[in-house]
Amino acid sequence: MICIVLLVYQEAENLKWMLPQILENIKKTDEDFNILVVDSEKSKDNSNEVCRQFQVRYVQQEYPGFGGAYRTAIQCASGDSLLILDSDGQHSPQDIPKLVDTYAHGEYDIVIGSRYVKGGNTNENIVSIVMSRILNYIFRMCLGIKAYDISTNFRIYNLKQLKQCDLECINFDILQEILLKMKLNNPGLKIGEVPIALNHRAYGESKRRWLPFIMSYGASLLKLTGLRIKYGKR
C-alpha cells in the first residue's frame, strides 16, 4: 500500500487538477494506495472541501513549518511506502508511475525524482538553479549522501524506515535530515534516482523566501554534519 502525500498551504486551485491527475497516474501502476493531504492551520481557502469532493483524507498539520507538515504526514501515513510530491504543479503526476515502478523492484529504500541525473530538467530561474546546485553539492559531500538531487521533494520512501527517524527540522532542510537519519539507522541504505522535469507553478506564488531559507540551511548543515561525525562516517 502506497500513501501519497501532498503538503498544502492555500493550494485549493492546484488540488482541483492535481488530485484527478494523481488518481489517473497511480492507477496505471496497479498498486493499492491512499491519499493524504496535510494542510497548514493558517490556510483560509477551501482545500478541505476539495479533498472531500475527491474522497481524500485531509488533516491539519500539528507542528510548525514545512518540516512540521512533513512530520505530521509521516505520523498520519499508513501503508508500506510513502510517496510525496509538491502540490503546486511543479512535480508532474505523470512521473508517479516511474518512481513507483523503480521502487517496486525492491532494490532501493528511497527513490528520488531527480532534476540532476541524465534526462532530468528544471524550469527554475538561473539564480535558483545555481543555489540549488551549490547546496546539493555541499550537503552531499558533508553528509555522505549518494544522490545528485537531495533537495527535491518528489520521493518515495520505505515507510517503516521513515517512521523510525526522530526528525527535528522545521523548514525545507528536513529533506536532507531524512536522508541522513535514514542512513544512520540503516548504514546499507540504498537510494535510487529517476529523471524528472521540474515545472513552473500552476497557480499562486512560491512560499519559499531565500534569506530565511539559506540561513536555515546553514544552521542545519552544521547540525547534521555534527550528527554524522558523532555517530561515525558510514
N, C-alpha and C positions, 0 to 999 in steps of 0.2 A: 504493500500500500504506500503510495506517494502522497505526502502532504504538500500541496502547492501553496506557497505563502506570498502575499502581497502586503507590503507595509505602505500605508497611505496617510496623507495629510492634505485635505482639500482636493481629492482626486476623483470626485464623483463622475465628472465628464469622461475622464480616462477609463474608469471602471466600466462604463457603459459599452465601450467597444473592446476593452481588454478581456473582460470575462468571457464573452462569446468566443473570442479568438483562442483563449486558453482552453476552453472546453473542446473546441473543434480540434485543436492540435494534440491535446493529451489523449484524446480518444483514438488517435492514429497509432498509439503505442500498445494498445490492448492491456495497459496496466490499470489496476484499481487505484483510485485516487480520491482525495477530498481537498477542498479549497478553504483556506483560512485567510481572512482579511483582518489585519491589525491596524486600527485607526488611532490617530492621536486624539487625546481628550480635548484638544484645542480646536479640532475640526468643527466647522459650522455649516458644512454642506449636507447633502442627503446620501452620503456613501452607504449608510446603514440601510436605507430604503432600496438602493440599487442592489446591494447584496441580498436583501430579502427577495427581490424580484427574480434573482438567479439562483435562489436557494443555496446561498453560500454562507458559511459560518462567519460571523462578524463579532470581533471583540475589540475593546479599547485597551490600549497599552497601559501596563501597570507601573512602568519605570520611565524616567525622563530620557529624551533624546532619541536619536536613531538607534543607538545601542540598546536603549531601553525597549524600543519597539521590537528589536531583534530578539532580545531575551524573553519578552512576552510571547513571541511567536514560538520559540523553542519550547517554552514551558507548556504552551497550549497545544502544540502539534501532536498528532497521533499518526502512527504508521511505521514503516521500516526506513523510509528516507524522506528528506525534506528538500524540496526544490523551491528556490526563491528567485524572483526576478523583479526588476523595477516596475512600478505601477504607472509610470509616466509615459510609456510607449518607447522609451529608448532601447529596451530589450524586446526583440520581436518574438511573440509566442510561436512563430513558425520554427524557431530554433529549439523549441522544447523537445521534440522527438529525438533530435541529435544528441542532446545531453542525456536524456533518459536511456536511449539505446546504448550509448557508451557506458553508462553506469551499470546497466543491466547485465553486461558481460561479466561483472563480478571482479574485474581486475583492479578497480580503484575504490578508495574510501570517499573521495571527493572528486567531482568533475566540475571544472570551471569553464564557463563560456568566455573565451579569451579574445581580446582585440589584437593581441600581440603575437599570436602564432600564425603560421602561414595560412592565408585565406581569411584572416580576420581583418577588420576595418573599423574606423571610427569617424564620425561626422563632427567631433568636437572641434572647437577653435584651436589655433596653434598654441596659445598660452596653456590651455587645459591639457593638450597632448604632451607638451614639454614637461609640465609639472607632474603629470601622471607617470610619465616615463622615468623621471628622476626619482620620485617617491617609490615607485615599484622596484627600481634597481637598488636603492638604499635599503629598503625593508627586506628585499630578497637576500642581499648579502649579509645583513646584520642578523636576520632571524634564521637563515639557512633553509628557507622555503624553496623547494624546487618547482617553481612555476613562474611563468613570464608575466602573468596578469593577476596580481594578488590584491588589487583594489576594486575589481569588478564585483557586483552583487548578483550576477547571474550564475548560480551554482546549484548543484545537488549534493547533499551530504548523506552519509550514514547517520541516521537519526539517533541511534543508540549511542554512538561515539560522541555526537554533538551534545546530547543531554548530559554527558559526563563532564563537560567543561564548566569550570567555575569562571564565568565571564563577568568583567567589571567595566569595560569601556562604555562610555555613554554616547560617543559620536561615531563617525564613519570608520574610525580606527578599529572598531570591533571586527571588521573584516579580516584584518591581519591577526588580531588577538585569537580569533577562532582557529586560524590555520596553525599558529604556534602551539596553542594549548592542545589541539587535537594531536599534534605531532609529539608533544611532551608526554601525553597519555599513551600514545601508540607510536613508538620510535620507527616502526615499519610502515607508517602511513604512506599511502600511495595517492598521488594527485594527478589526475588527467586533465588535459585541456582540449577543447574543441573550438574551432574558429567561429566567431560571430561578428556581426556588424552592429556597432552602437549608433542608433538613430537619434534624430532630434526629438525633443519632447512633442507629444501630440497636442496637449493643452496645458496652459498655465506656465508658471515660471519655476526655475530650479530653486530648491530650498537651501542649497549649499552657498556659504559665504566664505571667500578664500582666506581672509585673515584668521578667523577662529578655526577654520579647517586646518590651516598649516600649523598653527600653534598647538592644536590638539594632537596632530600627527607627530610633532616634535617631542612633546611630552610622552606620548605613547611609545615612540621609538626607544627612548631612554629606558622606560619601564619594562618593555617587552624584551629588549636586549639584555637587561639585567636579569630578567627571569630565565632567559636562555642560558646565561652564564651560570646562574645559581644552580640550575638543575643539570648542567653539563651539556656541551655541544653534542648533538646527535645527528 
